């Protein structure tokens, strides 16, 4: 069975998963004042609600900290970890953490995290904040509050990565947006899909058109550098599409649609139906709360078109199961139990498959082939 590759995601994916904060993009600074004495740096900034959103949150509700980023060591996984089944991995981790060596490992890791410099961030009514005496290093600014609005829970978050240099006395940051992401759970209705075709024609995916069929919703981008992942999506659809009454709908988020189609054709990723958003600024992306790609969803075949697996669950299962086929098949067959969004299991992900992901430059795009098969 093919090994599931590491999902190469941007800094926003774990923020979308709301399990951990992954800070991959530095927050740009308006100005950095050079150090004049031996004091540590002062960090100043402001957070802002999105003026386009109908609902907002009071800044003081977002409990925020500025914490130095440390990377704990991984457990000493056995050499056959990638070949072990889910139950075997869980059993190994349980036994390791209960052993004297495992207890010391957890204690050392906890000490490393607890000893990392951390500062509480307080906002005024306008969202301004200032943090004094910050030692040099890489820091993550992170804060979040969850609120339920009209039956849907939303996560209001701020996150940024800040680098404090040795010779800097003061850092003034550009405004940091409050990101709002719906936290869908199993059983809630799936949002509509309003996309465009390869010819920029408006395309409304009527989920009712796939009556009595499950839908695997695949948000993707040709720049993900995860061709192994997309190949598994294609293989999954070929393997269980007919037997499990499953339809594949891929949402391509590339800004350059023509380039994306060339890439799809070069990779021969033509299974299922395709729709395009022409970039990240799109209602469908906002409705599903997608912050990075790839992002996988499973929609139920019932008349209400409910979410059977959200992107949060999908990424958690991708860490512990052998393939996308296994993830989707087990959920449809009822072999696993839906869970709420949670941090991934503390396990070692399999290796990424290597493949050329550059789009084809010497072939003309075939819009029809990439549109729907």
C-alpha positions in Angstrom: 0.0 0.0 0.0 1.3 3.4 -0.9 2.6 5.5 2.0 0.8 8.8 2.7 3.3 11.6 2.1 3.8 14.5 4.4 1.3 17.2 3.7 3.5 20.2 2.8 1.3 23.1 4.0 1.9 26.7 4.6 2.0 28.5 7.9 -1.8 28.9 7.9 -2.8 25.2 7.9 -2.3 24.4 11.5 -4.0 27.6 12.4 -6.9 26.4 10.3 -6.7 23.0 12.1 -6.5 24.9 15.4 -4.4 22.2 16.9 -1.1 24.0 16.9 0.2 27.3 15.7 2.7 27.0 12.9 4.4 30.3 12.2 6.0 30.2 8.8 5.6 33.8 7.7 7.4 36.7 9.5 5.2 39.6 10.4 6.5 42.6 8.4 7.8 45.5 10.5 7.2 49.1 9.8 10.4 50.1 11.5 13.2 48.5 13.6 15.2 50.8 15.9 18.8 49.8 16.5 19.9 49.1 20.0 21.5 51.9 22.0 22.1 50.0 25.2 21.9 46.6 26.8 18.2 46.5 27.2 16.1 43.9 25.4 13.7 44.9 22.6 10.3 46.5 22.8 7.7 45.0 20.4 4.7 47.3 19.3 1.8 46.4 17.1 -1.9 46.4 16.5 -4.5 43.8 15.6 -7.5 44.6 13.4 -10.9 43.0 12.7 -11.8 42.3 9.1 -14.0 45.1 8.0 -15.6 42.8 5.4 -17.0 40.5 8.0 -20.5 40.8 9.4 -19.4 39.8 12.9 -16.4 40.7 15.0 -14.9 40.2 18.5 -13.7 42.5 21.2 -9.9 42.6 21.1 -9.6 42.0 24.9 -11.5 38.7 24.5 -8.6 37.2 22.5 -6.2 35.8 25.1 -2.8 36.3 23.4 0.8 35.5 24.2 4.2 36.2 22.7 6.3 33.0 23.2 9.7 32.1 22.0 9.6 29.2 19.4 11.3 26.0 20.5 11.3 22.7 18.7 11.1 19.7 20.9 12.8 16.4 19.9 10.7 13.6 18.5 10.5 10.3 20.4 13.0 7.7 19.3 10.7 5.9 16.9 11.6 2.4 15.8 13.0 1.8 12.3 9.9 0.1 11.1 7.6 3.0 12.3 6.3 3.7 8.7 5.3 0.1 8.2 3.4 -0.2 11.5 -0.4 -0.1 11.6 -2.3 2.5 13.5 -3.0 0.2 16.5 0.7 -0.8 16.6 1.8 2.9 16.6 -0.6 3.8 19.4 0.6 0.8 21.5 4.3 1.7 20.9 3.7 5.3 22.0 1.7 4.2 25.1 4.4 1.8 26.2 7.2 4.3 25.5 5.5 7.1 27.5 4.9 4.7 30.4 8.6 3.6 30.5 11.3 5.4 32.5 12.9 6.6 29.3 9.6 7.9 28.1 8.8 9.7 31.3 12.2 11.4 31.2 11.6 12.3 27.6 8.2 13.9 28.5 9.7 15.7 31.5 12.6 17.1 29.4 10.2 18.2 26.7 7.9 19.9 29.2 10.8 21.7 30.8 12.0 22.9 27.4 8.6 24.4 26.6 8.0 25.8 30.0 11.4 27.5 30.1 10.8 29.3 26.8 10.4 33.1 27.3 6.7 34.0 27.2 4.8 37.3 27.5 1.2 38.0 28.0 -0.2 40.4 25.4 -2.8 43.0 26.4 -4.8 45.0 23.9 -6.5 48.4 24.3 -9.9 49.2 22.8 -8.2 50.0 19.4 -6.2 46.7 19.4 -2.8 48.3 20.1 -0.3 46.4 22.2 3.3 46.7 23.4 5.6 44.1 24.9 8.8 45.1 26.8 12.1 43.5 27.4 11.9 40.7 24.7 15.2 38.8 24.4 16.6 38.0 20.9 15.1 35.0 19.1 12.1 33.8 16.9 8.7 34.3 18.6 5.2 33.3 17.8 2.4 35.8 18.6 -0.7 33.7 19.1 -4.2 34.2 20.5 -7.6 32.7 20.0 -11.2 32.7 21.1 -14.0 30.4 19.9 -17.6 31.7 19.5 -20.8 30.1 18.3 -22.7 32.2 15.8 -26.0 31.0 14.3 -25.2 27.4 15.1 -21.6 27.4 13.7 -18.6 27.7 15.9 -15.9 30.1 14.7 -12.3 30.6 15.7 -11.1 34.2 16.0 -7.3 34.1 15.9 -4.2 36.3 15.6 -0.9 34.7 14.7 2.4 35.9 13.4 6.0 35.1 13.6 8.4 37.8 14.8 12.2 37.7 14.7 14.0 39.8 17.4 17.6 40.5 16.4 20.4 41.1 18.8 21.1 44.7 17.8 17.4 45.9 17.7 15.9 48.0 20.5 12.4 48.5 19.1 10.2 46.8 16.6 7.0 48.4 15.2 4.8 45.8 13.4 2.4 46.4 10.6 -1.3 45.7 11.5 -2.1 42.0 12.2 -5.5 40.8 11.0 -7.9 38.8 13.2 -8.5 35.6 11.2 -12.0 34.2 11.4 -12.4 30.5 10.5 -15.5 28.3 10.8 -14.9 25.1 12.9 -17.2 22.7 11.2 -18.1 19.5 12.9 -19.5 16.2 11.7 -23.2 16.4 11.0 -23.3 20.1 10.1 -24.5 21.2 6.7 -21.8 21.6 4.0 -21.6 25.2 2.6 -22.4 25.7 -1.1 -19.8 25.5 -3.9 -19.8 28.5 -6.2 -16.8 28.4 -8.5 -15.8 29.1 -12.1 -15.1 26.8 -15.1 -11.8 26.8 -17.0 -13.4 29.4 -19.3 -14.2 31.7 -16.4 -17.9 30.8 -16.6 -19.8 30.8 -13.3 -20.2 27.3 -12.0 -22.6 26.4 -9.1 -21.9 22.9 -8.0 -25.3 21.6 -7.0 -24.6 19.0 -4.4 -28.0 17.6 -5.1 -26.8 16.7 -8.6 -24.7 13.9 -6.9 -27.8 12.4 -5.3 -27.1 9.3 -3.2 -23.3 9.8 -3.6 -20.6 10.7 -1.2 -18.4 13.6 -2.2 -14.7 14.0 -1.5 -14.0 17.7 -1.7 -10.3 18.3 -2.6 -9.1 21.9 -2.2 -5.8 22.1 -4.0 -3.1 24.3 -5.5 -0.5 23.4 -8.1 2.2 25.1 -6.0 1.6 22.8 -3.0 4.6 20.8 -4.0 2.7 17.7 -3.0 2.2 15.7 -6.3 2.4 12.5 -4.3 -0.7 13.6 -2.3 -2.7 14.5 -5.4 -1.8 11.2 -7.0 -3.2 9.5 -3.9 -6.5 11.4 -4.3 -6.6 10.2 -7.9 -5.8 6.7 -6.9 -8.4 6.8 -4.1 -11.1 7.8 -6.6 -10.2 5.1 -9.0 -10.1 2.5 -6.3 -13.4 3.2 -4.4 -15.3 5.7 -6.5 -17.7 3.2 -8.0 -17.8 0.6 -5.2 -18.5 3.3 -2.5 -20.7 5.6 -4.6 -18.2 8.4 -4.3 -17.7 11.5 -6.4 -14.5 13.6 -6.5 -14.8 17.4 -6.7 -11.4 19.3 -6.8 -11.4 23.0 -6.1 -8.3 24.6 -7.7 -7.1 27.8 -5.9 -4.4 28.9 -8.3 -4.5 32.5 -9.4 -3.1 31.5 -12.8 -5.8 29.1 -14.0 -4.1 28.4 -17.3 -0.9 27.4 -15.6 -2.8 25.2 -13.2 -4.5 23.4 -16.0 -1.2 22.7 -17.7 0.1 21.3 -14.5 -3.0 19.0 -14.0 -2.6 17.7 -17.6 1.1 17.1 -17.2 0.5 15.1 -14.1 -2.6 13.4 -15.7 -4.8 14.5 -12.8 -8.0 14.4 -14.7 -10.3 12.2 -12.6 -13.4 13.7 -11.1 -14.8 17.3 -11.6 -12.9 20.5 -11.3 -13.8 24.1 -10.4 -11.6 27.1 -10.0 -11.5 30.1 -7.6 -8.8 32.2 -9.4 -7.0 32.8 -6.1 -7.6 32.8 -2.3 -10.1 35.7 -2.2 -13.2 33.7 -2.8 -16.5 33.1 -1.0 -16.2 29.3 -1.1 -12.8 29.3 0.5 -14.0 31.6 3.2 -17.2 29.5 3.7 -15.2 26.3 4.3 -12.5 28.1 6.3 -9.6 26.8 4.1 -6.4 28.5 5.1 -4.0 26.3 3.2 -3.9 23.4 0.7 -4.3 20.5 0.3 -7.5 20.3 2.3 -9.8 17.3 2.3 -13.5 17.0 3.2 -16.0 14.2 2.9 -19.7 15.1 2.3 -22.5 12.7 3.1 -25.0 11.4 0.5 -28.1 12.4 2.5 -30.5 15.1 1.3 -29.1 17.6 3.8 -25.6 17.2 2.5 -23.9 17.1 5.9 -20.2 17.1 6.6 -19.0 13.5 7.2 -15.3 14.5 7.7 -13.9 18.0 8.1 -10.4 19.1 7.1 -9.5 19.0 10.8 -10.2 15.3 11.1 -8.7 14.6 7.7 -5.3 16.0 8.6 -5.3 14.2 12.0 -6.0 10.9 10.3 -3.4 11.6 7.6 -0.8 11.4 10.3 -1.7 7.9 11.5 -3.2 6.1 8.5 -1.5 4.6 5.5 -3.3 6.2 2.6 -6.1 8.6 1.6 -8.0 5.5 0.3 -7.9 4.0 3.8 -9.0 7.3 5.4 -12.1 7.8 3.1 -13.0 4.1 2.9 -13.0 3.6 6.6 -15.2 6.6 7.2 -17.8 5.5 4.6 -17.7 2.0 5.9 -18.2 3.2 9.5 -14.9 1.6 10.7 -13.8 4.8 12.6 -15.6 7.3 14.8 -15.9 11.0 13.9 -14.0 13.2 16.3 -13.8 17.0 16.9 -10.9 19.0 15.7 -7.9 18.0 17.8 -4.1 18.0 17.7 -2.5 15.3 15.6 -1.3 12.2 17.5 2.3 12.5 18.7 3.7 10.4 15.9 6.2 10.5 13.1 4.8 11.3 9.7 5.9 9.2 6.7 8.3 10.5 4.2 7.3 12.8 1.3 7.3 11.3 -2.1 9.7 13.1 -4.5 8.3 14.2 -7.8 8.6 17.1 -10.2 5.8 19.5 -9.6 6.7 22.2 -12.1 3.9 23.0 -14.5 4.3 22.0 -18.1 5.7 24.9 -20.2 5.7 23.2 -23.7 2.1 22.0 -23.9 -1.1 23.9 -24.6 -3.7 23.6 -21.9 -6.7 21.4 -22.7 -9.5 23.2 -20.8 -12.0 20.5 -21.5 -9.9 17.7 -20.0 -9.3 19.6 -16.8 -12.9 20.7 -16.4 -14.7 17.4 -15.8 -14.3 13.8 -16.5 
